[in-house]
Amino acid sequence: TQLPPLEAKPSNDDILNAILPPREWIENNTHYTQYVSHKPAERDEMTTVSKELDKRLTERQARENAICPVREELFSQAFDEIIRQVTINCPERGLLLHRVREELKMTIAAYQTLYKRQVFYNKYSAVVFGMRKHIQSREGMAERQRRIE
């Protein structure tokens, strides 16, 4: 997403639409565009968002530990809402929060890549170790046969 520079004094709407772009889809040959709400949230709405997050985590059986795509998706949606609310009240903070989030996404992606590589390496090492032991046992088999006879 290309964010407008702050020096250009973009409107709050422009910043909000750059951070959380409109969703577009076609249904029954009609093109729809859905923009995020620009209305500030009330305190009770945040309580509702929190309860809704907990409810969806339970409904979709999100794992509490390890890597869980469901959990990641739901928390991402909740974070989108927090960014939206912060941006409405202070666009500069919203931009900074968006920037921090993007950095965290890149860091998590890097850790996931390292984790996958380590898992592959561990499986590969176990196979190599097993093959080496098998070969060693075969090589020693002839020697043991000779001793027995």
C-alpha positions as CSV (number, residue, x, y, z in Angstrom):
1,T,0.0,0.0,0.0
2,Q,1.4,3.4,-1.0
3,L,0.8,5.8,1.9
4,P,0.6,9.5,1.2
5,P,3.5,11.6,2.6
6,L,2.5,13.6,5.7
7,E,4.1,16.7,4.2
8,A,1.4,16.7,1.5
9,K,-1.2,17.1,4.3
10,P,-3.5,14.3,3.1
11,S,-7.0,14.1,4.5
12,N,-7.9,11.7,7.3
13,D,-10.0,9.8,4.7
14,D,-7.0,9.4,2.3
15,I,-4.8,8.1,5.1
16,L,-7.5,5.7,6.4
17,N,-8.1,4.4,2.9
18,A,-4.4,4.0,2.3
19,I,-3.9,2.0,5.5
20,L,-7.1,-0.1,5.2
21,P,-7.9,-0.1,1.4
22,P,-11.5,-0.5,0.3
23,R,-12.7,-4.0,-0.4
24,E,-14.0,-4.6,-3.9
25,W,-15.9,-7.5,-5.4
26,I,-18.4,-8.4,-8.2
27,E,-21.6,-10.1,-7.4
28,N,-24.4,-10.7,-9.9
29,N,-22.6,-8.6,-12.5
30,T,-22.6,-5.6,-10.1
31,H,-19.3,-4.1,-8.9
32,Y,-19.3,-3.3,-5.1
33,T,-16.8,-1.2,-3.1
34,Q,-16.8,-1.2,0.7
35,Y,-14.8,1.4,2.6
36,V,-13.9,1.2,6.3
37,S,-16.1,3.3,8.5
38,H,-14.7,6.7,9.3
39,K,-17.0,7.0,12.4
40,P,-15.1,7.0,15.7
41,A,-15.9,4.1,18.0
42,E,-17.5,4.5,21.4
43,R,-16.1,2.8,24.5
44,D,-18.9,0.2,24.6
45,E,-18.1,-0.7,21.0
46,M,-14.5,-1.7,22.0
47,T,-15.9,-3.9,24.7
48,T,-18.1,-5.6,22.0
49,V,-15.1,-6.0,19.7
50,S,-13.1,-7.7,22.5
51,K,-16.0,-10.1,23.4
52,E,-16.5,-10.8,19.7
53,L,-12.8,-11.7,19.3
54,D,-13.0,-14.1,22.2
55,K,-16.2,-15.6,20.8
56,R,-14.7,-16.2,17.3
57,L,-11.5,-17.6,18.8
58,T,-13.6,-20.2,20.6
59,E,-16.0,-20.9,17.6
60,R,-13.1,-21.4,15.1
61,Q,-11.1,-23.5,17.6
62,A,-8.0,-21.4,17.4
63,R,-5.0,-23.0,19.1
64,E,-3.6,-21.1,22.1
65,N,0.0,-22.0,21.4
66,A,2.2,-22.8,18.4
67,I,1.5,-21.3,14.9
68,C,-2.2,-21.0,14.3
69,P,-3.5,-19.4,11.1
70,V,-7.0,-19.0,12.5
71,R,-5.7,-17.1,15.5
72,E,-3.4,-15.0,13.3
73,E,-6.3,-14.0,11.1
74,L,-8.6,-13.1,13.9
75,F,-6.0,-11.0,15.7
76,S,-5.2,-9.3,12.4
77,Q,-8.8,-8.3,12.0
78,A,-8.9,-6.9,15.6
79,F,-5.6,-5.0,15.0
80,D,-7.1,-3.5,11.8
81,E,-10.0,-2.2,13.9
82,I,-7.6,-0.7,16.5
83,I,-5.5,0.9,13.7
84,R,-8.8,2.3,12.2
85,Q,-9.8,3.9,15.5
86,V,-6.4,5.4,16.2
87,T,-6.1,6.8,12.7
88,I,-9.5,8.5,13.0
89,N,-8.4,10.3,16.2
90,C,-4.8,10.9,15.1
91,P,-3.7,10.1,11.6
92,E,0.0,10.3,12.4
93,R,-0.3,7.7,15.2
94,G,-2.3,5.5,12.8
95,L,0.4,5.7,10.2
96,L,3.1,4.8,12.8
97,L,1.0,1.9,14.2
98,H,0.5,0.7,10.6
99,R,4.3,0.9,10.0
100,V,5.0,-1.0,13.3
101,R,2.5,-3.7,12.3
102,E,4.1,-4.2,8.8
103,E,7.5,-4.6,10.5
104,L,6.1,-7.2,12.9
105,K,4.6,-9.1,10.0
106,M,8.0,-9.2,8.2
107,T,9.7,-10.4,11.4
108,I,7.1,-13.1,12.0
109,A,7.4,-14.3,8.4
110,A,11.2,-14.5,8.8
111,Y,10.8,-16.6,12.0
112,Q,8.3,-18.9,10.3
113,T,10.8,-19.4,7.5
114,L,13.6,-20.2,10.0
115,Y,11.3,-22.6,11.8
116,K,10.3,-24.5,8.7
117,R,13.9,-24.8,7.6
118,Q,14.8,-26.1,11.1
119,V,12.0,-28.7,11.0
120,F,13.2,-29.8,7.5
121,Y,16.8,-30.0,8.7
122,N,15.9,-32.1,11.8
123,K,13.9,-34.6,9.7
124,Y,16.7,-34.8,7.1
125,S,19.3,-35.3,9.9
126,A,17.3,-38.1,11.5
127,V,17.0,-39.9,8.1
128,V,20.7,-39.5,7.5
129,F,21.5,-40.7,11.0
130,G,19.2,-43.8,10.6
131,M,20.8,-44.6,7.2
132,R,24.3,-44.3,8.6
133,K,23.4,-46.7,11.5
134,H,21.8,-49.1,9.1
135,I,24.9,-49.2,6.9
136,Q,27.2,-49.6,9.9
137,S,25.1,-52.5,11.1
138,R,25.3,-54.2,7.7
139,E,29.0,-53.7,7.5
140,G,29.5,-55.3,10.9
141,M,27.2,-58.2,10.1
142,A,29.8,-60.0,8.0
143,E,32.4,-59.7,10.8
144,R,29.9,-61.1,13.4
145,Q,29.0,-63.9,11.1
146,R,32.7,-64.9,10.8
147,R,33.1,-64.8,14.6
148,I,30.1,-67.0,15.1
149,E,31.4,-69.6,12.7
